[in-house]
Amino acid sequence: MHLLNRFDKENIEFPKNRSLEDIEDFCNFIKKYIVLENNLFVNKEEDDNSIISINLSSRTFRINHYLGEIIFKDTIFHIFPFPFDEINSKESFNLFIDNFNLYLEDYFNVKFKKTENMINYDKETCFEFLITQFINEIDRLLAIKPNYSYIERNADLNKVCGRIVFNNYVKNYINGKKHLLNCEYVVFSFDNNINQILKFCIKLFLNKTKSFRNKSKLKRLSIIFEEVSDINLKLFKRLIESIHFNALNKDYKNVILLAKIILKGMIDIDIKSNSQNGINFCFIFKMDILFEKFITNRINDYLTILNKEKSIYCNYPQYNDGKLFLDSNKFPLKTDNLIKDSNDNVICILDTKYKDINGFDDVKRNDIYQIVNYVLFYKSNIGILLYPLKNNTNFEIVTKTLNIENNFQKPKIIVAKIPFVLTKDEINKRDFSRLFKCFDEILGISPL
Protein backbone atom coordinates (compact mmCIF):
# COMPACT_ATOMS: atom_id res chain seq x y z
CA MET A 1 0.00 0.00 0.00
CA HIS A 2 1.21 3.49 -0.92
CA LEU A 3 0.18 6.05 1.73
CA LEU A 4 -0.36 9.76 1.03
CA ASN A 5 -1.48 12.12 3.80
CA ARG A 6 -2.53 15.59 2.68
CA PHE A 7 -4.60 18.55 3.86
CA ASP A 8 -7.91 19.50 2.28
CA LYS A 9 -7.43 22.05 -0.54
CA GLU A 10 -3.85 20.83 -0.94
CA ASN A 11 -2.64 19.40 -4.25
CA ILE A 12 -2.17 15.64 -4.08
CA GLU A 13 0.09 14.02 -6.62
CA PHE A 14 -0.77 10.61 -8.02
CA PRO A 15 1.96 7.96 -7.59
CA LYS A 16 4.37 8.02 -10.53
CA ASN A 17 3.52 4.47 -11.53
CA ARG A 18 -0.11 5.46 -12.20
CA SER A 19 -1.06 5.72 -15.86
CA LEU A 20 -3.46 8.30 -17.26
CA GLU A 21 -5.97 5.49 -17.63
CA ASP A 22 -5.68 4.81 -13.89
CA ILE A 23 -6.24 8.51 -13.16
CA GLU A 24 -9.35 8.54 -15.36
CA ASP A 25 -10.59 5.42 -13.53
CA PHE A 26 -9.98 7.31 -10.28
CA CYS A 27 -12.08 10.23 -11.58
CA ASN A 28 -14.96 7.90 -12.43
CA PHE A 29 -14.64 6.22 -9.04
CA ILE A 30 -14.94 9.55 -7.21
CA LYS A 31 -17.81 10.66 -9.43
CA LYS A 32 -19.77 7.62 -8.34
CA TYR A 33 -19.31 8.54 -4.70
CA ILE A 34 -19.90 12.28 -4.71
CA VAL A 35 -23.29 13.65 -5.68
CA LEU A 36 -22.19 16.70 -7.62
CA GLU A 37 -24.18 19.89 -8.00
CA ASN A 38 -23.97 22.44 -10.81
CA ASN A 39 -21.33 20.43 -12.69
CA LEU A 40 -18.68 21.28 -10.09
CA PHE A 41 -16.46 18.38 -11.11
CA VAL A 42 -13.60 19.58 -13.33
CA ASN A 43 -10.71 17.66 -14.83
CA LYS A 44 -8.73 20.31 -16.69
CA GLU A 45 -8.14 23.38 -14.58
CA GLU A 46 -8.37 23.58 -10.80
CA ASP A 47 -11.35 25.46 -9.44
CA ASP A 48 -11.65 26.65 -5.82
CA ASN A 49 -15.42 26.13 -5.96
CA SER A 50 -15.26 22.49 -7.00
CA ILE A 51 -15.54 19.55 -4.65
CA ILE A 52 -12.65 17.77 -6.29
CA SER A 53 -10.28 19.11 -8.94
CA ILE A 54 -8.29 16.88 -11.25
CA ASN A 55 -5.35 18.23 -13.26
CA LEU A 56 -4.27 15.62 -15.78
CA SER A 57 -1.27 17.62 -17.02
CA SER A 58 0.32 17.84 -13.56
CA ARG A 59 -1.13 14.47 -12.49
CA THR A 60 -2.59 15.97 -9.34
CA PHE A 61 -5.97 16.32 -7.68
CA ARG A 62 -7.34 18.34 -4.80
CA ILE A 63 -10.22 17.81 -2.38
CA ASN A 64 -11.89 21.03 -1.29
CA HIS A 65 -13.32 21.26 2.24
CA TYR A 66 -13.71 17.50 2.71
CA LEU A 67 -12.29 15.14 5.31
CA GLY A 68 -11.75 11.42 5.02
CA GLU A 69 -10.09 8.63 3.13
CA ILE A 70 -9.87 7.35 -0.43
CA ILE A 71 -8.37 3.93 -1.20
CA PHE A 72 -7.81 3.29 -4.89
CA LYS A 73 -5.71 0.53 -6.46
CA ASP A 74 -3.48 0.00 -3.41
CA THR A 75 -2.96 3.72 -2.78
CA ILE A 76 -4.38 5.30 0.37
CA PHE A 77 -5.17 9.02 0.34
CA HIS A 78 -5.92 10.52 3.76
CA ILE A 79 -7.47 13.98 3.68
CA PHE A 80 -6.80 15.88 6.93
CA PRO A 81 -8.59 19.10 7.98
CA PHE A 82 -6.28 22.14 7.89
CA PRO A 83 -6.40 22.64 11.73
CA PHE A 84 -4.08 19.63 12.07
CA ASP A 85 -0.53 20.93 12.14
CA GLU A 86 1.19 17.58 11.46
CA ILE A 87 0.06 14.68 9.28
CA ASN A 88 3.03 12.48 8.48
CA SER A 89 3.69 10.61 11.69
CA LYS A 90 2.12 7.76 13.62
CA GLU A 91 1.15 10.15 16.44
CA SER A 92 -0.61 12.56 14.09
CA PHE A 93 -2.49 9.75 12.37
CA ASN A 94 -3.62 8.32 15.73
CA LEU A 95 -4.80 11.80 16.72
CA PHE A 96 -6.63 12.01 13.39
CA ILE A 97 -8.38 8.68 14.11
CA ASP A 98 -9.33 9.77 17.65
CA ASN A 99 -10.90 12.98 16.34
CA PHE A 100 -12.35 11.10 13.35
CA ASN A 101 -14.45 9.05 15.77
CA LEU A 102 -15.78 12.19 17.47
CA TYR A 103 -16.41 13.84 14.10
CA LEU A 104 -18.42 10.79 12.99
CA GLU A 105 -20.60 11.06 16.09
CA ASP A 106 -21.20 14.76 15.52
CA TYR A 107 -21.75 14.49 11.77
CA PHE A 108 -24.27 11.64 11.94
CA ASN A 109 -25.67 12.43 15.40
CA VAL A 110 -24.90 9.00 16.85
CA LYS A 111 -22.94 7.59 19.75
CA PHE A 112 -20.40 4.81 19.29
CA LYS A 113 -18.81 2.52 21.84
CA LYS A 114 -15.55 3.88 23.23
CA THR A 115 -12.61 1.84 22.03
CA GLU A 116 -8.89 1.94 22.51
CA ASN A 117 -6.94 3.25 19.57
CA MET A 118 -5.79 0.05 17.88
CA ILE A 119 -4.98 1.49 14.47
CA ASN A 120 -1.57 0.67 13.03
CA TYR A 121 -0.40 3.71 11.08
CA ASP A 122 1.68 1.66 8.65
CA LYS A 123 -0.89 -1.02 7.85
CA GLU A 124 -4.44 0.04 8.64
CA THR A 125 -6.92 2.58 7.40
CA CYS A 126 -10.10 4.45 8.25
CA PHE A 127 -11.86 1.65 6.36
CA GLU A 128 -10.56 -0.84 8.94
CA PHE A 129 -11.44 1.57 11.75
CA LEU A 130 -15.06 1.76 10.53
CA ILE A 131 -15.24 -2.03 10.37
CA THR A 132 -13.85 -2.15 13.93
CA GLN A 133 -16.62 0.17 15.07
CA PHE A 134 -19.18 -1.96 13.20
CA ILE A 135 -17.95 -5.08 15.03
CA ASN A 136 -17.91 -3.30 18.39
CA GLU A 137 -21.48 -2.11 17.92
CA ILE A 138 -22.69 -5.65 17.15
CA ASP A 139 -20.79 -7.04 20.15
CA ARG A 140 -22.33 -4.39 22.40
CA LEU A 141 -25.84 -5.08 21.12
CA LEU A 142 -25.52 -8.85 21.36
CA ALA A 143 -24.41 -8.47 24.97
CA ILE A 144 -27.36 -6.30 26.04
CA LYS A 145 -30.16 -6.92 23.54
CA PRO A 146 -29.92 -9.58 20.80
CA ASN A 147 -32.27 -8.66 17.99
CA TYR A 148 -35.34 -10.88 17.98
CA SER A 149 -38.55 -9.89 16.25
CA TYR A 150 -42.02 -11.27 15.61
CA ILE A 151 -42.16 -12.98 12.22
CA GLU A 152 -45.31 -14.27 10.52
CA ARG A 153 -44.90 -17.81 9.24
CA ASN A 154 -47.01 -20.20 7.14
CA ALA A 155 -46.33 -23.93 7.21
CA ASP A 156 -47.93 -27.40 6.99
CA LEU A 157 -47.85 -28.84 10.52
CA ASN A 158 -48.94 -32.02 12.28
CA LYS A 159 -50.77 -30.07 14.96
CA VAL A 160 -52.51 -26.73 15.22
CA CYS A 161 -50.27 -23.68 15.76
CA GLY A 162 -51.79 -20.25 15.44
CA ARG A 163 -54.60 -20.06 12.88
CA ILE A 164 -55.59 -22.81 10.41
CA VAL A 165 -55.79 -21.60 6.79
CA PHE A 166 -58.78 -23.67 5.69
CA ASN A 167 -58.38 -23.07 1.95
CA ASN A 168 -54.89 -24.55 2.06
CA TYR A 169 -56.04 -27.32 4.41
CA VAL A 170 -58.68 -28.32 1.83
CA LYS A 171 -56.01 -28.43 -0.89
CA ASN A 172 -53.84 -30.65 1.31
CA TYR A 173 -56.85 -32.91 1.99
CA ILE A 174 -57.59 -33.30 -1.72
CA ASN A 175 -53.93 -34.04 -2.47
CA GLY A 176 -53.79 -36.83 0.09
CA LYS A 177 -52.16 -34.81 2.85
CA LYS A 178 -55.10 -34.69 5.21
CA HIS A 179 -52.78 -35.26 8.17
CA LEU A 180 -51.17 -31.85 7.55
CA LEU A 181 -52.67 -28.62 8.85
CA ASN A 182 -51.70 -25.45 7.04
CA CYS A 183 -51.29 -22.80 9.74
CA GLU A 184 -50.35 -19.16 9.98
CA TYR A 185 -48.50 -18.31 13.19
CA VAL A 186 -46.05 -15.83 14.69
CA VAL A 187 -42.60 -16.70 16.01
CA PHE A 188 -40.11 -14.62 17.99
CA SER A 189 -37.15 -15.14 15.69
CA PHE A 190 -33.46 -14.24 15.42
CA ASP A 191 -33.76 -14.81 11.67
CA ASN A 192 -35.16 -11.38 10.75
CA ASN A 193 -34.41 -8.62 8.25
CA ILE A 194 -31.95 -6.67 10.41
CA ASN A 195 -29.91 -9.76 11.27
CA GLN A 196 -29.96 -10.80 7.60
CA ILE A 197 -28.50 -7.38 6.72
CA LEU A 198 -25.85 -7.75 9.42
CA LYS A 199 -24.93 -11.25 8.27
CA PHE A 200 -24.52 -10.03 4.69
CA CYS A 201 -22.19 -7.26 5.93
CA ILE A 202 -20.23 -9.63 8.17
CA LYS A 203 -19.56 -11.96 5.22
CA LEU A 204 -18.67 -9.05 2.94
CA PHE A 205 -16.32 -7.36 5.43
CA LEU A 206 -14.71 -10.69 6.28
CA ASN A 207 -13.83 -11.01 2.61
CA LYS A 208 -12.53 -7.44 2.35
CA THR A 209 -10.68 -6.72 5.59
CA LYS A 210 -6.93 -7.13 5.77
CA SER A 211 -6.78 -6.67 9.52
CA PHE A 212 -6.08 -9.91 11.37
CA ARG A 213 -7.93 -8.54 14.40
CA ASN A 214 -11.06 -7.64 12.40
CA LYS A 215 -10.95 -10.90 10.46
CA SER A 216 -10.82 -12.93 13.68
CA LYS A 217 -13.76 -11.07 15.22
CA LEU A 218 -15.83 -11.30 12.03
CA LYS A 219 -15.29 -15.07 11.90
CA ARG A 220 -16.62 -15.30 15.46
CA LEU A 221 -19.68 -13.21 14.53
CA SER A 222 -20.33 -15.32 11.44
CA ILE A 223 -20.74 -18.35 13.74
CA ILE A 224 -23.24 -16.45 15.91
CA PHE A 225 -25.26 -15.51 12.80
CA GLU A 226 -24.92 -18.93 11.18
CA GLU A 227 -28.63 -19.79 11.52
CA VAL A 228 -29.72 -16.47 10.00
CA SER A 229 -30.82 -16.78 6.36
CA ASP A 230 -28.45 -15.69 3.59
CA ILE A 231 -29.71 -12.98 1.23
CA ASN A 232 -28.47 -11.94 -2.19
CA LEU A 233 -27.18 -8.51 -3.12
CA LYS A 234 -30.45 -7.38 -4.71
CA LEU A 235 -32.52 -8.26 -1.65
CA PHE A 236 -29.88 -6.76 0.65
CA LYS A 237 -30.02 -3.37 -1.12
CA ARG A 238 -33.81 -3.38 -0.89
CA LEU A 239 -33.86 -4.32 2.79
CA ILE A 240 -31.23 -1.83 3.99
CA GLU A 241 -33.04 1.08 2.33
CA SER A 242 -36.51 0.06 3.52
CA ILE A 243 -35.81 -1.14 7.04
CA HIS A 244 -38.23 0.20 9.67
CA PHE A 245 -37.25 0.59 13.30
CA ASN A 246 -39.60 0.03 16.23
CA ALA A 247 -39.42 -0.32 20.00
CA LEU A 248 -37.83 -3.77 19.67
CA ASN A 249 -35.03 -2.91 17.23
CA LYS A 250 -34.43 0.86 17.54
CA ASP A 251 -31.07 0.20 19.26
CA TYR A 252 -29.81 -1.16 15.94
CA LYS A 253 -30.03 2.19 14.11
CA ASN A 254 -26.38 3.01 14.75
CA VAL A 255 -24.99 -0.27 13.44
CA ILE A 256 -27.17 -0.12 10.33
CA LEU A 257 -25.97 3.46 9.76
CA LEU A 258 -22.37 2.28 10.06
CA ALA A 259 -23.07 -0.47 7.55
CA LYS A 260 -24.50 2.10 5.13
CA ILE A 261 -21.46 4.37 5.56
CA ILE A 262 -19.03 1.54 4.80
CA LEU A 263 -21.05 0.09 1.95
CA LYS A 264 -21.53 3.47 0.31
CA GLY A 265 -17.76 3.89 0.42
CA MET A 266 -17.26 0.55 -1.29
CA ILE A 267 -19.56 1.75 -4.10
CA ASP A 268 -19.52 -1.43 -6.21
CA ILE A 269 -20.29 -4.26 -3.81
CA ASP A 270 -18.99 -7.63 -4.90
CA ILE A 271 -19.20 -10.16 -2.10
CA LYS A 272 -17.61 -12.92 -4.17
CA SER A 273 -14.43 -11.09 -5.16
CA ASN A 274 -11.17 -12.29 -3.66
CA SER A 275 -9.93 -10.07 -0.82
CA GLN A 276 -6.39 -10.43 -2.16
CA ASN A 277 -7.39 -8.17 -5.04
CA GLY A 278 -7.64 -5.27 -2.64
CA ILE A 279 -10.50 -2.83 -2.24
CA ASN A 280 -11.48 0.55 -3.63
CA PHE A 281 -13.03 2.64 -0.89
CA CYS A 282 -14.09 6.24 -0.45
CA PHE A 283 -15.42 7.98 2.63
CA ILE A 284 -15.28 11.78 2.71
CA PHE A 285 -17.68 14.25 4.29
CA LYS A 286 -18.10 18.01 4.20
CA MET A 287 -16.01 20.03 6.62
CA ASP A 288 -18.28 23.09 6.84
CA ILE A 289 -21.24 20.90 7.91
CA LEU A 290 -19.02 18.97 10.33
CA PHE A 291 -17.60 22.11 11.95
CA GLU A 292 -21.10 23.55 12.35
CA LYS A 293 -22.37 20.35 14.02
CA PHE A 294 -19.25 20.11 16.17
CA ILE A 295 -19.82 23.64 17.50
CA THR A 296 -23.57 23.10 17.95
CA ASN A 297 -23.04 19.96 20.02
CA ARG A 298 -20.36 21.59 22.18
CA ILE A 299 -22.58 24.67 22.74
CA ASN A 300 -25.41 22.35 23.80
CA ASP A 301 -23.05 20.51 26.18
CA TYR A 302 -21.92 23.84 27.60
CA LEU A 303 -25.45 25.14 28.17
CA THR A 304 -26.52 21.83 29.73
CA ILE A 305 -23.90 22.36 32.44
CA LEU A 306 -24.90 26.01 32.90
CA ASN A 307 -28.57 25.01 33.17
CA LYS A 308 -27.94 22.15 35.60
CA GLU A 309 -29.74 23.80 38.51
CA LYS A 310 -32.05 26.17 36.65
CA SER A 311 -32.96 26.29 32.99
CA ILE A 312 -31.88 29.73 31.81
CA TYR A 313 -30.46 29.48 28.31
CA CYS A 314 -31.56 27.58 25.24
CA ASN A 315 -29.75 27.09 21.93
CA TYR A 316 -31.70 26.99 18.67
CA PRO A 317 -29.61 25.35 15.93
CA GLN A 318 -30.50 26.28 12.35
CA TYR A 319 -32.89 28.95 13.65
CA ASN A 320 -35.17 29.92 10.77
CA ASP A 321 -37.86 32.19 12.09
CA GLY A 322 -37.31 35.13 9.80
CA LYS A 323 -37.14 36.20 6.19
CA LEU A 324 -35.40 39.16 4.62
CA PHE A 325 -38.41 40.39 2.59
CA LEU A 326 -42.04 40.72 3.64
CA ASP A 327 -43.46 39.29 0.41
CA SER A 328 -40.85 36.61 -0.37
CA ASN A 329 -39.45 33.48 1.27
CA LYS A 330 -36.53 33.33 -1.13
CA PHE A 331 -33.99 34.71 1.37
CA PRO A 332 -34.59 33.10 4.78
CA LEU A 333 -32.52 34.36 7.70
CA LYS A 334 -31.28 31.04 9.08
CA THR A 335 -28.59 31.20 11.75
CA ASP A 336 -26.29 28.31 12.68
CA ASN A 337 -26.96 28.84 16.40
CA LEU A 338 -29.14 31.36 18.23
CA ILE A 339 -29.12 31.48 22.05
CA LYS A 340 -32.06 32.85 24.02
CA ASP A 341 -32.65 33.32 27.74
CA SER A 342 -35.70 32.16 29.71
CA ASN A 343 -37.51 35.43 28.82
CA ASP A 344 -37.12 34.69 25.09
CA ASN A 345 -34.56 37.46 24.66
CA VAL A 346 -31.86 36.80 22.07
CA ILE A 347 -28.52 36.66 23.87
CA CYS A 348 -26.26 36.09 20.89
CA ILE A 349 -26.04 34.63 17.40
CA LEU A 350 -23.25 32.28 16.35
CA ASP A 351 -22.26 31.54 12.79
CA THR A 352 -19.54 28.98 12.02
CA LYS A 353 -17.05 29.36 9.18
CA TYR A 354 -14.68 26.57 8.22
CA LYS A 355 -11.97 28.87 6.90
CA ASP A 356 -8.33 29.50 7.67
CA ILE A 357 -7.93 33.14 8.68
CA ASN A 358 -4.92 34.97 10.12
CA GLY A 359 -6.95 37.51 12.08
CA PHE A 360 -9.85 39.96 11.97
CA ASP A 361 -8.51 41.73 8.89
CA ASP A 362 -8.56 38.39 7.06
CA VAL A 363 -12.30 37.84 7.59
CA LYS A 364 -14.32 37.87 4.37
CA ARG A 365 -16.54 40.89 3.82
CA ASN A 366 -19.59 38.69 3.10
CA ASP A 367 -19.15 36.89 6.45
CA ILE A 368 -19.23 40.21 8.33
CA TYR A 369 -22.24 41.46 6.39
CA GLN A 370 -24.06 38.19 7.05
CA ILE A 371 -23.59 38.23 10.83
CA VAL A 372 -24.44 41.95 11.03
CA ASN A 373 -27.65 41.25 9.12
CA TYR A 374 -28.57 38.53 11.63
CA VAL A 375 -27.76 40.78 14.59
CA LEU A 376 -29.96 43.63 13.36
CA PHE A 377 -32.85 41.42 12.27
CA TYR A 378 -33.03 39.34 15.45
CA LYS A 379 -32.22 42.35 17.68
CA SER A 380 -29.21 40.76 19.27
CA ASN A 381 -26.39 42.75 20.82
CA ILE A 382 -23.76 40.10 20.10
CA GLY A 383 -22.91 38.40 16.81
CA ILE A 384 -20.18 35.77 16.78
CA LEU A 385 -18.16 34.33 13.91
CA LEU A 386 -16.39 31.12 14.93
CA TYR A 387 -13.41 29.74 12.99
CA PRO A 388 -11.34 26.58 13.64
CA LEU A 389 -8.07 27.05 15.47
CA LYS A 390 -4.98 25.27 14.23
CA ASN A 391 -3.71 22.58 16.57
CA ASN A 392 -1.11 23.59 19.18
CA THR A 393 -1.97 27.29 18.87
CA ASN A 394 -3.70 29.53 21.40
CA PHE A 395 -7.33 30.61 21.51
CA GLU A 396 -7.87 33.90 19.70
CA ILE A 397 -10.69 36.43 20.04
CA VAL A 398 -11.27 39.91 18.60
CA THR A 399 -14.25 42.11 19.52
CA LYS A 400 -15.43 45.01 17.36
CA THR A 401 -18.24 47.46 18.13
CA LEU A 402 -20.64 48.24 15.28
CA ASN A 403 -21.25 51.82 14.21
CA ILE A 404 -24.98 51.00 14.27
CA GLU A 405 -27.55 51.13 17.07
CA ASN A 406 -29.78 48.16 17.89
CA ASN A 407 -32.20 48.38 20.83
CA PHE A 408 -30.50 51.67 21.79
CA GLN A 409 -27.16 49.87 22.10
CA LYS A 410 -24.22 49.43 19.83
CA PRO A 411 -23.95 45.69 19.05
CA LYS A 412 -20.62 43.88 19.14
CA ILE A 413 -19.22 41.51 16.56
CA ILE A 414 -16.88 38.85 17.93
CA VAL A 415 -14.46 36.93 15.73
CA ALA A 416 -12.92 33.92 17.46
CA LYS A 417 -10.74 30.96 16.52
CA ILE A 418 -11.47 28.01 18.81
CA PRO A 419 -10.07 24.47 19.21
CA PHE A 420 -11.31 21.93 16.70
CA VAL A 421 -8.64 19.26 17.17
CA LEU A 422 -8.96 17.64 20.60
CA THR A 423 -6.45 15.46 22.39
CA LYS A 424 -6.91 11.71 22.85
CA ASP A 425 -7.45 12.20 26.58
CA GLU A 426 -10.08 14.91 26.02
CA ILE A 427 -12.00 12.67 23.61
CA ASN A 428 -11.84 9.55 25.79
CA LYS A 429 -13.01 11.46 28.87
CA ARG A 430 -15.44 13.64 26.94
CA ASP A 431 -13.64 16.56 28.52
CA PHE A 432 -14.57 19.74 26.68
CA SER A 433 -13.45 22.12 29.43
CA ARG A 434 -10.87 23.73 27.13
CA LEU A 435 -13.66 24.62 24.70
CA PHE A 436 -15.97 25.68 27.50
CA LYS A 437 -13.40 28.19 28.76
CA CYS A 438 -13.40 29.68 25.27
CA PHE A 439 -17.21 29.88 25.36
CA ASP A 440 -17.00 31.64 28.74
CA GLU A 441 -15.00 34.46 27.18
CA ILE A 442 -16.92 34.52 23.90
CA LEU A 443 -20.48 34.35 25.22
CA GLY A 444 -20.00 36.14 28.52
CA ILE A 445 -23.07 34.34 29.91
CA SER A 446 -21.84 32.78 33.11
CA PRO A 447 -18.46 31.27 34.01
CA LEU A 448 -18.36 27.56 34.90
N, C-alpha and C positions, 0 to 999 in steps of 0.2 A: 504494500500500500504506500502511495506517495501522499504525504500530508502537507497541506498548505493552509496556514492560519493567516487571515487577513481581516482588516476592519471593513465595516460597511462603507460604501462610497470610495473604497480604495481599489485601484486597478489590480486584478489578479491575473497572473500570466499562466497560460496553459503549459503543462509539462512539454518539453521540447520534443518528446517522442510522439506527441499527438499530431495526427494528420488533420488536414482541413476537413476531411470527411468526419473524423471524430468530433471536431468542434461543431460542425453542423448537426451531428447527432445529439450533442450536448444541448444545443439551442432548442431542438425539437423536444428533448426531454424536459427542459425547463418550461417550455410553452405549455406542455401538458399539465404541469403542476400549478402554474400561476394563472389565475383568471385575470386576463389583461383588459384594461379599459382604455378606450380612445386610442387604440393602436399604439400603446406606449412602448411596445417591444421594438427595439431597433438593432440592426446588425451591421451598420456601416459606420456611423459616427456616434460618439458617445453623447448622451443627452441627460442633463441633470434631472429632468422630470420623469425619466423612465424608471421602471422597476429594475430592469436588468439591461445593461448595455453590452453588446458584443462588438469588438473591433477585430475583424478578421485579418486586417493588414498587420496589426501589432500582436495578434494572437492573444488578446487579453479580453477579460470581461469585468464588469463591476456590478455589484448589488447595491442598490440605493435604499437606505433606511430599512433594511431587513436584517434579522438575526437568525442564525441557525446553521444547518449543515447540508451539504450536497455531496453525495458519493456517486461518482460516475467512472466506470471502467477502471477500478482500482486506484482512483485518486480521490482523496478526501479534502473537501474545501470547508473549512470552518469560518463562518462569518461572525466576527466579534462586534459588539457595539463600541462606538468610539470612546465611551468613558473608561474602558479598560486601558491601562497604560502599558501593559505587557501581554504578549500573546504567544511567544515562542519558547515557553518553558513548561515543564510538568506542573509547577505550582500555579501558573496562570491558567492552564487548561483546567485544573481541578477547581480553581476559583470560578471559572466560566461554568463548569458543570453544576457547582453548588448554586450559583445564581440562576442558571438555566432552569433548575427545578422550581425555584421560587417564581421565576417569570412565567413558567407553564401554569402554575396555580393561579397567578393573577390574570393571565391572558384568557384562560378558559374557565375561570371562576370555580375551581375544584380544589380539593385537598388530597394530597397524596401521602402515603405512609413515609415517615422519616426513615432514611436509610443512610448507612455509612457510605462515604465516597469510596467506591471500589473500582473506579475507572482507571485503566492503565493508559497513560498518555500515548505510549508508543504503539499500542495494539488496538485499543477500543475506540468507540465512536459514540456520538449522541444516539445513533440508531440502537446500539447495544444498551445504552442507558435507558432509553424508552422501553425496550423489551424487559429490562430489569424491573422497571416500575410496573409494567404490565403483570409480571410474575408476582411481584410483591403484593399488588392489589388482589390478585386471585387468592394468594396464600392467606391474606388478612380476612377476606370474605369467607373462605372455606372454614377458617377457624371460628368465626363468630356467627355466620349465617349462610350455610350452604343453600344454593338456589334450587328450591323445589317449587313447583307450581301445579295447579289443578289442570289436568289435561283430559279432554273428552275422548273416549275410546269407543270403538264399535268392534265386537268380536263374536264368533260362534262359541258358546260355552256349554259345559255339561250341566250347569246349574244357574239359576237366576242370579244376576248381578246388575243392579241398577234397574233399567226399564227395558222390557222385552219389545223389540221391533217386530210387530206381528206380520207385517208384509214380508219381511225377510224370513221369518219363522215359517210362513206358509210355503215359500219357495224351497226352503230346506226340507220341509215335509214332503213336498212333491218330488224332490230329487233324492228321496231315500235317506235323508239325514234328519229324521224326526227326533233323534236323540239330542240334536244340537239346538240350543236356544240362542238366537241372535239378540244381543243386548247392547244397549248404549249405557255407558257408565263413566264415572269420573275417577281418575287416580291422581294421587299426589306424587308427582314424578320428578326425578332428577334429569330425565331425558326431555328437556324443553328447549324452546327456541334460543334463549340466552346461552344456555350451556352448549348448544350445538354451534353457535357463533364462536364461543370461547374455544371449543375443541378444534374448530377449523383454524383459528389463529394460532393455537398451540402447535398444531402440526406444521403450519406454514413457517412460523418463527423457528421451530426446531430445525427446519430444513435450511433456513437462511442465516441463523446466527453463527458467528465464528468464535464466540466466547464459550470456553469450556464450562464456566460457571453457569451461564444461562442455559446451555445445552443440557447440563445435568439436571437442572431444576425443571426444565420443560419436559424431559423424559419422565420425571416423577409425576408431573401433572397429567401427562398423557395416560398414565396408568389409572389415575383417579377418574379421568373422564372416559375410560375405555368403554363403558356401557352406554355412553351417549351416542346417538345416531350420527353417522357421517353425513355431511351435506356437500353438494357440489358447489362450484364457484357461482353459478347463476343463482341458485337458491340462497347462498350466503349473502350476495349483494342485495337481494330483495329483503332478506330478513333484517340485516343490519341497518337498513334505511327505514324500515317500517316498524321496528320494535317499539312496543308501548310499555311504559313502566307503571307499576302500581304499588300498593302498600307492601306487597310481598317481595318485589324485586328492585325497588327504587335505589337500594344501596349499590346496585350494579351499574349505575349510570357512569361513574368515573372510569371503570375498567372498559366499558364499551366505548367511551370517548377516547381512551388511550388506544384502543384497537383501531378506531377510525383514523386517528392521527398517524399511526404507523403505516396503516394500509394505504392511506392517501399518499404518503411519502414514497411508497413502493410503486405507485402508479399502475404498472402492468403486473398484476398478480399472476404468478405461475407457480402453483404449489408443487408441481411435479419436477421443476427444474433442479438440477444438481447444485447444491450449495457451494461446491468447489468453483462454480463459474462466477462466483461473486454476486454482488447485488448493486443495483442502481437505486439510490434513495435520495429523497429531497424533503427537507422539513425546514421551512423558513417562515417567519411571521413578522408582521409590521411593527417597527419600533415605535412609531408615534402612538399607535393604539396601546402597545404594551406600556409605554411610559405613563400614559394617561391613566391606565388601570392600576399601575403600580402606585402612583400618587394617590388615587382615589381610595384604594384599600388602606394605605398607610394613614391618610387623613381620617378615615372611619375608625381605624384602630386607636388613633390619638384621641378622637372625640369620645370614644367609648370609655377610655380611662378618665377623661375630664368629667364625663357625665355619670361616673360610677355611683355617686351619692344622690345627685339630683340632675335630672335631664334638663340641660340648659341649651345646648347647641345641637344643631342637626345639619348634616351635609346632604345636598341634593345634587347627585351626579347627573350630568347631561340635562341640566335644568333648561326647560324649553317652554317657558310660560309667557313669552313675549314675541312680538314681530316688529320689524322695523317700520313697516307701512300700515296704515289703518285699513286699506282696502286690498291688501295683498299678503299672502302667506309665503311668498317666494323667498323672502330673506328672514328666516327665523333667527332669534337671538338666543342661541343655545350655548350655555357655558359648560365648561368641563366640570367644574365644581362650584357650588354656591352655598355658603354657610349662613344659616339664620339662627337667631336666638329664640328663646321660648315665647317672645312677644311677636314673632314673625318679622322682626327687623333684619334686613340683610347686613351681616357683619362684614363679609368680604367675598370677593369673586376670585377664583383661581383658574388660570388657563395654563395648560402644560404645552411646552414646545420642545420637541426632541431635536435640538440644534446645538451646535458647538459654537459658543460665543466667548469672546475674550473679556467682555465687560459691557456696561450699559451702552456705550457708544457703538457697540457691535450689534445691538438689537435691531431687528428689521422694523422699518417704519410701519408696515402693515400690522405687525404684532402689537405695537403701541396703540395704533388707531383702534384695533379690535378691542383691546382691554378697556380703553377709555370709553368706547361706545357702550360696553357692558356696564361700566361703572355709572355712567350718566343715566342709562335707561333704567337700571334696577335700583338707582338711588343708593348706591353703596359708597362709602368713604374710603374703601381700600380695594384696589385692584392688584392682583399678583400674577406675574409671569414667572413660571418655574421652569428651569432648564437643568439638564443632568450635569452633575459635577464629575470631572475626571477623577479616577481612582487615585488615592494617595495625595489629594490636594485638599485645601481647607474650604469650608463653607463660605460662600460669598453672598453678600446682600447689598443692594443699593436702593435707596428710597428717594423718590422725586415727588415734589408737590406740584399738582396741576395748576395752571393759571386759569382755572375755571371753578365756579362755585356750584356746589351740589348740596341741597338741604342747608344752605347758608354756611357751608364749610368748604374748604378747599381739599378735595380728595387727594389721596396719595397713591402713587403707582410704585409697586415694589418689584424689583427684578432680582431673582435669587437663583443661585446654582446650588443644588442640594445633592446629597449622596444617592447614587443609583446602583453602585456596585457595593454589595455588603460582604462582610467577611464570613468565612465558614462558621465561626462561632456564633455570630449574630443570626445567621439563618437557622442553625440547628436549635438555638434557644429561642427563636422568634423574638429576638431582642432588637427592637427598633428605637431604642432610647436615643441613639445618635441622630436619627431623623427627627424624633420628637423634640429634641432640643432646638433643632432648626425651625420647626413649626412654632415653638414658643416665641422665638424672635420674630419670625415672619408674621404670624397671626396676631400676636400680642393679646391673646384671649385670657389665658390663665396659665401660669407656670405649673409644671408637674411637681 
